[in-house]
Amino acid sequence: MPDAEPLYDWLAHVADVLGVDRALVEETTPPVLGMVRDVAHGVVRPAGPMTAFLVGVAAGSAGGGGAEETAARVRAALAEVERELRAREATQG
């Protein structure tokens, strides 16, 4: 991944500022970036970051648990988005 070091440095800094566990950020960044890419190319570009926001809201609003539980909720939300993208492609393809 190009520019991975500045990306991860930035994310670690923001995680610290926001009180987010760095392990959660490290575990979920690659699949979230992949989802953002797929949504941005499959729907419209602004849908990518906004969908990432919704994934985060969904994972966070379920509440409780540590980084591992939250990462599982992120993965579940990403799977839902992937299913929706596939359905969209099937109807438009």
C-alpha positions in Angstrom: 0.0 0.0 0.0 1.5 3.3 -1.0 2.1 5.8 1.8 1.2 3.2 4.4 3.5 4.6 7.0 2.0 8.1 7.1 -1.5 6.6 7.0 -0.9 4.4 10.0 1.0 7.1 11.8 -2.0 9.5 11.3 -4.5 6.8 12.3 -2.6 5.9 15.5 -2.4 9.6 16.4 -6.1 10.2 15.8 -7.0 6.9 17.7 -5.0 8.2 20.7 -6.7 11.6 20.5 -10.2 10.0 20.3 -9.5 7.3 22.8 -9.8 4.4 20.3 -7.8 1.3 20.9 -4.9 1.2 18.3 -5.4 -2.6 17.9 -8.9 -2.0 16.6 -7.6 0.5 14.1 -4.8 -1.8 12.9 -7.2 -4.8 12.5 -10.0 -3.0 10.7 -8.1 -0.5 8.5 -7.4 -2.8 5.6 -10.9 -4.2 5.2 -12.5 -0.7 5.7 -10.2 0.8 3.1 -11.2 -2.1 0.7 -14.8 -1.4 1.3 -14.4 2.4 0.8 -12.6 1.6 -2.5 -15.4 -0.8 -3.7 -18.2 1.6 -2.7 -16.5 4.6 -4.2 -16.1 2.8 -7.5 -19.4 0.9 -7.4 -21.7 3.7 -6.3 -20.2 7.2 -6.3 -17.0 8.5 -4.8 -18.5 10.3 -1.8 -20.4 7.2 -0.8 -17.1 5.5 0.2 -16.2 7.6 3.2 -19.8 8.1 4.2 -20.4 4.3 4.2 -17.2 3.9 6.3 -18.8 6.4 8.7 -22.0 4.4 8.8 -20.0 1.2 9.5 -18.3 2.9 12.4 -21.6 4.2 13.8 -23.2 0.8 13.5 -20.3 -0.9 15.2 -20.0 1.7 17.9 -23.7 2.0 18.6 -24.0 -1.7 19.4 -21.9 -0.7 22.5 -19.8 -2.5 25.0 -16.9 -4.8 24.7 -13.3 -4.2 23.9 -11.4 -3.9 20.7 -12.0 -7.5 19.7 -15.7 -7.3 20.0 -15.9 -4.0 18.2 -13.7 -5.4 15.4 -16.2 -8.2 15.0 -19.0 -5.7 14.7 -17.0 -3.8 12.1 -16.5 -7.0 10.1 -20.2 -7.8 10.3 -21.1 -4.4 9.1 -18.6 -4.6 6.3 -20.1 -8.0 5.3 -23.5 -6.4 5.1 -22.2 -3.6 2.9 -20.5 -6.2 0.6 -23.8 -8.0 0.2 -25.5 -4.8 -0.7 -22.8 -3.9 -3.3 -23.2 -7.4 -4.9 -27.0 -7.0 -5.0 -26.6 -3.6 -6.6 -24.2 -4.9 -9.2 -26.5 -7.8 -9.9 -29.4 -5.5 -10.6 -27.4 -3.0 -12.6 -25.2 -5.5 -14.4 
